[in-house]
Amino acid sequence: MSAAKANNNRDTYKATAITLIVFGILYLVDKLVHFSAIGLPWVMNKDNFLLYTAVIFLLFKHDKSVGLVLIGLWLILNFGLITALLGTMSAYLLPLALLALGAILYELLPQIVSGKENALWVHTAGSIPMNIWQGHVARYGVLYPMQTFSKQREVDFGQIPCFVESNSEEDVQLLKDIASALSEKVYEASSEQRKSLHLAAVFTCNFTNHMYVLAAELLKKYGLPFEAMLPLIDETARKVHELEPLAAQTGPAVRYDENVIDEHLRMLADEPQMLELYREISENIHRLAIR
């Protein structure tokens, strides 16, 4: 074993030991004083244990790669908390966190794959090309499960479409076999196709959920519960299982009912951004409906 590897192993053992000691102390102190009782409930939040580990590994390991990756993961997992703290700046946080994590991984790739260059290396991101591995390892690919994931919800992985890609036909088949053990829906897709999938998924999922956010704010303003929308949301989603999305479109914008649209715009007069969004989407819906 080389001296550098031996030192790295010693650093790892030391950082791991310190992490366990810190966790033990925290649990002991919590039993004695109860952090929640003194206004510090976040101290024992399980997600923050990832942050504590990251900080310890950054402090006590000469190789900072593990600590930096853990910090990046903590930022992504706690995006909701951080957005609440940062307010209007929060819109920039997730893209910046992803860019930072991507840059860190790019710099660390030679260290991460060192000694394992002949293994099969795979990432699971929709928007990152397969060739991020190129030049670092001999065998590489992607296994992208296209679904929205939240810590609070379980998903049926068997119904999640998985898209695979590799730089060799043998590894494409291997990834298909692995994906088939997880899901009934496995497809082969290139990096360019996967980028298109990810873009379509942003419209289908992220933008749709943003509309729910805006609707919830409107309903709150008028003293109405968002749960009143749930049957409508469910039926709208069910319809596109049977109809083409364009055929399933309804509402005043399809026929461009100016009386209804003008009244809605009047109601949004004190929300200029939402008003402009309503106008743009209505015009786009009508344009597609009559083409």
C-alpha positions as CSV (number, residue, x, y, z in Angstrom):
1,M,0.0,0.0,0.0
2,S,1.4,3.4,-1.0
3,A,2.1,6.0,1.7
4,A,-0.5,8.4,0.2
5,K,-3.2,5.7,0.3
6,A,-2.2,4.7,3.9
7,N,-2.5,8.4,5.0
8,N,-5.9,8.7,3.3
9,N,-7.1,5.6,5.1
10,R,-5.9,6.9,8.4
11,D,-7.7,10.2,7.7
12,T,-10.9,8.3,6.9
13,Y,-10.7,6.3,10.1
14,K,-10.0,9.4,12.1
15,A,-12.9,11.4,10.5
16,T,-15.3,8.5,10.9
17,A,-14.3,8.1,14.6
18,I,-14.8,11.8,15.3
19,T,-18.1,11.7,13.5
20,L,-19.4,8.8,15.7
21,I,-18.1,10.6,18.9
22,V,-19.9,13.8,17.9
23,F,-23.1,11.9,17.2
24,G,-22.9,10.2,20.5
25,I,-22.3,13.5,22.4
26,L,-25.3,15.1,20.6
27,Y,-27.6,12.2,21.5
28,L,-26.4,12.3,25.1
29,V,-26.8,16.1,25.4
30,D,-30.3,15.8,23.8
31,K,-31.3,13.3,26.5
32,L,-30.1,15.6,29.2
33,V,-31.3,19.0,28.0
34,H,-33.6,18.4,25.0
35,F,-32.6,20.7,22.2
36,S,-36.2,21.2,21.2
37,A,-37.0,22.5,24.7
38,I,-34.4,25.3,24.4
39,G,-35.4,26.4,20.9
40,L,-32.9,24.3,19.0
41,P,-34.9,21.5,17.4
42,W,-32.9,21.6,14.2
43,V,-29.8,20.3,16.0
44,M,-31.2,16.8,16.0
45,N,-32.7,17.0,12.6
46,K,-31.5,13.8,10.9
47,D,-30.8,15.7,7.6
48,N,-28.3,17.9,9.5
49,F,-26.3,14.8,10.6
50,L,-25.2,14.7,6.9
51,L,-24.0,18.3,7.3
52,Y,-22.1,17.5,10.5
53,T,-20.4,14.6,8.8
54,A,-19.5,16.8,5.8
55,V,-17.9,19.4,8.1
56,I,-15.9,16.8,10.1
57,F,-14.6,15.2,6.9
58,L,-13.6,18.6,5.5
59,L,-11.7,19.4,8.8
60,F,-10.0,16.1,9.4
61,K,-9.4,14.6,6.0
62,H,-6.5,15.8,3.8
63,D,-8.6,14.7,0.7
64,K,-11.6,17.0,0.8
65,S,-13.6,15.2,-1.9
66,V,-15.9,13.3,0.5
67,G,-16.7,16.3,2.5
68,L,-17.4,18.5,-0.5
69,V,-19.7,15.9,-2.1
70,L,-21.6,15.6,1.2
71,I,-22.0,19.3,1.5
72,G,-23.4,19.4,-2.1
73,L,-25.9,16.6,-1.2
74,W,-26.9,18.4,1.9
75,L,-27.6,21.6,0.0
76,I,-29.8,19.7,-2.5
77,L,-31.7,17.6,0.1
78,N,-32.4,20.8,2.2
79,F,-33.3,23.1,-0.7
80,G,-36.8,23.8,0.9
81,L,-35.3,24.9,4.2
82,I,-32.7,27.1,2.6
83,T,-35.2,28.7,0.3
84,A,-37.3,29.7,3.3
85,L,-34.2,31.3,4.9
86,L,-33.0,33.1,1.8
87,G,-36.4,34.4,0.5
88,T,-36.1,35.9,-3.0
89,M,-32.6,34.8,-3.5
90,S,-33.7,31.2,-3.2
91,A,-34.6,30.9,-6.9
92,Y,-30.9,31.0,-7.7
93,L,-29.8,28.6,-5.0
94,L,-30.6,25.2,-6.5
95,P,-29.0,26.0,-9.9
96,L,-25.9,27.3,-8.1
97,A,-25.7,24.3,-5.9
98,L,-26.0,22.0,-8.9
99,L,-23.4,23.9,-10.8
100,A,-21.0,23.9,-7.8
101,L,-21.6,20.2,-7.2
102,G,-21.0,19.5,-10.9
103,A,-17.8,21.5,-10.9
104,I,-16.6,19.8,-7.7
105,L,-17.3,16.3,-9.2
106,Y,-15.6,17.3,-12.5
107,E,-12.4,18.3,-10.5
108,L,-12.6,15.2,-8.3
109,L,-13.4,12.6,-11.0
110,P,-9.7,11.6,-11.4
111,Q,-9.5,11.0,-7.7
112,I,-12.8,9.2,-7.5
113,V,-12.1,6.7,-10.2
114,S,-8.4,6.2,-9.4
115,G,-7.7,2.5,-9.3
116,K,-11.1,1.6,-10.7
117,E,-10.8,2.9,-14.3
118,N,-11.9,-0.5,-15.7
119,A,-15.1,-0.7,-13.6
120,L,-18.5,0.4,-15.1
121,W,-19.2,4.0,-14.0
122,V,-22.8,5.3,-14.2
123,H,-24.6,8.5,-13.3
124,T,-28.4,8.9,-13.0
125,A,-29.0,12.5,-14.1
126,G,-31.3,13.5,-16.9
127,S,-29.5,16.7,-18.0
128,I,-25.9,15.6,-17.7
129,P,-24.3,13.9,-20.8
130,M,-22.8,10.5,-20.6
131,N,-19.4,11.8,-21.8
132,I,-18.7,13.4,-18.4
133,W,-16.9,10.0,-17.8
134,Q,-15.0,10.1,-21.1
135,G,-11.2,10.2,-20.7
136,H,-11.4,9.1,-17.1
137,V,-12.7,5.5,-17.4
138,A,-13.0,2.8,-20.0
139,R,-16.6,1.8,-19.4
140,Y,-19.3,4.3,-18.6
141,G,-23.0,5.0,-19.0
142,V,-26.2,6.4,-17.6
143,L,-29.3,5.0,-15.9
144,Y,-31.8,7.8,-15.6
145,P,-35.1,7.1,-13.7
146,M,-37.5,9.8,-14.9
147,Q,-39.6,10.7,-11.9
148,T,-40.0,13.4,-9.3
149,F,-38.7,12.4,-5.9
150,S,-39.6,13.9,-2.5
151,K,-38.4,12.6,0.9
152,Q,-41.9,12.7,2.2
153,R,-43.4,10.3,-0.4
154,E,-42.7,6.7,-1.5
155,V,-42.9,5.9,-5.2
156,D,-43.6,2.6,-7.0
157,F,-40.3,2.2,-8.8
158,G,-41.7,-0.6,-10.9
159,Q,-43.7,2.1,-12.8
160,I,-40.9,4.6,-13.2
161,P,-39.5,4.7,-16.8
162,C,-35.7,4.2,-16.8
163,F,-33.5,5.3,-19.7
164,V,-30.1,3.8,-20.2
165,E,-27.1,4.6,-22.3
166,S,-23.5,3.3,-22.5
167,N,-20.4,3.5,-24.6
168,S,-20.6,-0.2,-25.4
169,E,-23.4,-2.5,-26.5
170,E,-22.4,-5.1,-23.8
171,D,-22.9,-2.5,-21.0
172,V,-26.1,-1.2,-22.6
173,Q,-27.5,-4.7,-22.1
174,L,-26.1,-4.9,-18.6
175,L,-27.7,-1.6,-17.7
176,K,-31.0,-2.8,-19.2
177,D,-30.8,-5.9,-17.1
178,I,-30.2,-3.8,-13.9
179,A,-33.0,-1.4,-14.8
180,S,-35.4,-4.2,-15.5
181,A,-34.9,-5.5,-12.0
182,L,-36.1,-2.1,-10.8
183,S,-38.8,-1.2,-13.3
184,E,-41.1,-2.6,-15.9
185,K,-40.4,0.3,-18.3
186,V,-36.8,0.4,-19.6
187,Y,-35.7,2.3,-22.7
188,E,-32.5,3.1,-24.5
189,A,-31.9,6.8,-25.0
190,S,-28.9,8.9,-26.1
191,S,-27.7,11.9,-24.2
192,E,-29.4,14.2,-26.6
193,Q,-32.7,12.4,-26.3
194,R,-32.3,12.4,-22.5
195,K,-31.8,16.2,-22.5
196,S,-35.1,16.4,-24.4
197,L,-36.8,14.1,-21.9
198,H,-35.5,16.3,-19.1
199,L,-36.8,19.5,-20.8
200,A,-40.2,17.9,-21.4
201,A,-40.2,16.7,-17.7
202,V,-39.6,20.3,-16.5
203,F,-42.8,21.4,-18.4
204,T,-44.8,18.4,-17.3
205,C,-43.8,18.3,-13.7
206,N,-41.9,21.4,-12.4
207,F,-43.9,24.1,-14.3
208,T,-47.2,22.3,-13.5
209,N,-46.4,22.2,-9.8
210,H,-45.5,25.9,-10.0
211,M,-49.1,26.5,-11.2
212,Y,-50.3,24.7,-8.1
213,V,-48.2,27.1,-6.0
214,L,-49.7,30.1,-7.7
215,A,-53.2,28.6,-7.4
216,A,-52.6,28.0,-3.7
217,E,-51.6,31.6,-3.2
218,L,-54.7,32.9,-5.0
219,L,-57.0,30.6,-2.9
220,K,-55.4,31.6,0.3
221,K,-55.9,35.3,-0.6
222,Y,-59.7,34.6,-1.0
223,G,-59.9,32.3,2.1
224,L,-60.4,29.1,0.2
225,P,-58.6,25.7,0.7
226,F,-56.2,24.3,-1.9
227,E,-57.7,20.8,-1.3
228,A,-60.7,22.0,-3.3
229,M,-58.5,21.7,-6.4
230,L,-57.4,18.1,-5.8
231,P,-60.3,16.4,-7.7
232,L,-59.7,18.8,-10.6
233,I,-56.0,18.0,-10.6
234,D,-56.6,14.3,-10.4
235,E,-59.1,14.3,-13.3
236,T,-56.8,16.5,-15.5
237,A,-54.0,14.0,-15.0
238,R,-56.2,11.0,-15.7
239,K,-57.5,12.5,-18.9
240,V,-54.1,12.5,-20.6
241,H,-53.9,8.7,-20.0
242,E,-56.7,8.4,-22.6
243,L,-56.5,11.6,-24.7
244,E,-53.8,13.5,-26.5
245,P,-52.9,16.5,-24.3
246,L,-54.1,19.0,-26.9
247,A,-57.5,17.2,-27.1
248,A,-57.8,17.2,-23.3
249,Q,-57.3,21.0,-23.1
250,T,-60.4,22.9,-21.8
251,G,-61.0,26.4,-20.4
252,P,-61.7,29.9,-21.6
253,A,-58.4,30.2,-23.5
254,V,-59.3,27.4,-25.9
255,R,-62.2,29.4,-27.3
256,Y,-60.6,32.7,-26.2
257,D,-63.6,33.9,-24.2
258,E,-62.6,37.5,-23.8
259,N,-65.3,38.3,-21.1
260,V,-63.9,35.6,-18.8
261,I,-60.2,36.3,-19.6
262,D,-60.6,40.1,-19.1
263,E,-62.3,39.5,-15.8
264,H,-59.5,37.2,-14.7
265,L,-56.9,39.8,-15.8
266,R,-58.7,42.5,-13.8
267,M,-58.6,40.2,-10.7
268,L,-54.8,39.9,-11.2
269,A,-54.2,43.6,-11.5
270,D,-52.2,43.7,-8.2
271,E,-50.1,40.7,-9.3
272,P,-48.4,42.0,-12.5
273,Q,-46.1,38.9,-12.9
274,M,-49.0,36.5,-12.5
275,L,-51.1,38.7,-14.8
276,E,-48.5,38.5,-17.6
277,L,-48.1,34.8,-17.1
278,Y,-51.9,34.3,-17.4
279,R,-52.0,36.4,-20.6
280,E,-49.0,34.6,-22.2
281,I,-50.3,31.1,-21.4
282,S,-53.9,31.9,-22.6
283,E,-52.6,33.2,-25.9
284,N,-50.4,30.2,-26.3
285,I,-53.3,27.8,-25.5
286,H,-55.5,29.5,-28.1
287,R,-52.8,29.6,-30.7
288,L,-52.3,25.8,-30.4
289,A,-56.1,25.1,-30.3
290,I,-56.8,26.8,-33.6
291,R,-53.7,25.8,-35.6
